[in-house]
């Protein structure tokens, strides 16, 4: 990045988490190269722990949090950019000769622009600085007003200002930045080579052209010794004694200190107002966060109460099968305590019989398919264990949910239902007419002995089959279909419904059907009771 020439006219440069591994000297070389490579208003994207450092005059901060900076257009470009390397192949002698004989490069357009601006101001000794006082351009002989600072050289006008100039310069620049207008200070006494001389100091903010907008032009005007008086006559300035000069200098410094103190107070008041505004915003944000926290606590309480009210043992696990949350009911199956959150569930003692539940959980995480299995407790209880993948709102699998439903009561109820049906069947057996009990799919649930004897069939050939399939389809009668599929669904019961049919074993019969539709009850399923009365030989009836 340092040795190769950079690309130019780049829209965005992303250099994240690289500068933190470089020393400051290397960063100071690299950031101007980035500035050179970017287009006007191009963006620089740095890492969260990185900053442009001493190259703040080259980049404008757009987003402090995300470290996004925009290239500045200023005259600082002329001095910030180091000499860019030029790659020439060793074998290409012609290219090297061409490089040696190449004509001098024209001045950059920014330098030409600055010279034109200075000429418009009669080109006295001047410097162009930014608001921090960093000198970006020098014109004319400024040695009478500025001198190199002690120690490591720094190109800053405040540190280079000679005795007597620093306070006036600081005050004038602050006033210019605040008022955005030109500031003129007359009779500024500057000490040069042991003697004091008066100058006129002006500080103006540059607005045009775009490349230098926002910079400050500091100009030094020497004042002549002979000045005209109010009557137009020339008089020589009375030479002041050293004590008088020193007194005047101290008075001027005192005045500047007062002005600086007043400016500091104004800035402090402004800062206090901003801090109050920020404090109000923080108070409002804190109130909002407190409200959100209360809502979160309420929702969490509702969720916990909902889970506990279901009487279903529920355990939430992460992808490593560690416990994240559980309901009170789960403590009856697994020895859980609040301190067990975060521990692997299968390291804890439980009342469940030894089975490979860990393999079931891993299978759910691998296949993302719900898995159900009957598990037994050491006390004889029966539960339906169900494992379901835990999905976040972003549809990301972040563990699984284990539920244990106590089905012992359901098994007991089913057994009671079976037992409660036996007396009903005994009652049906005592009837002297053939009777069938059909379920909602018209399968024969029960056939009494009278039906089996009358129609010469066995119970094992009848029960469990659809009524239309009995025998060789002899009960597939249109009138019977109409009764069961059309009439009876609209009516609870039907009496003396006449049906005629041919049976291979007993011949053609005339029957009266009595049907009743019974709804499901606590002990009996929904069913249809069909009683059949054979009236073929009664009252001399004939069958046509």
Secondary structure, 3 states (H helix, E strand, C coil): CCCCCCCCCEEEEEECCCHHHCCHHHHHHHHHHHHHHEEEEEEEEECCCCCCHHHCCCEEEEECCCCEEEECCCCCHHHHCCCCCCCCCCCCHHHHHHHHCCCCCCCCHHHHHHHHHHHHCCCCCEEEECCCCEEEEEECCCCCCECCCCCCCCCEHHHHECCCCHHHHHHHHHHHHHHCCCEEEEEEEEEECCEEEEEEEEEEECCCCHHHCCCEEEEEEECCCEEECCCCCEEECCCCCHHHHHHHHHHHHHHHHHHHHHHHHHHHHHHHHHHHHHHHHHHHHHHHHHHHHHHHHHHHHHHHHHHHHCCCEEEEECCCCEEEEECHHHHHCECCCHHHCCCEHHHCCECECCCCHHHHHHHHHHHCCCEEEEEEECCCCEEEEEEEEEECCCCCEEEEEEEEEECHHHHHHHHHHHHHHHHHHHHHHHCCCEEEEECCCCEEEEECHHHHHHCCCCHHHHCCCEHHHCCCCCCCCHHHHHHHHHHHHHCCEEEEEEEEEEECCCEEEEEEEEEEEECCCCCCCCEEEEEEEECCCHHHCCCC
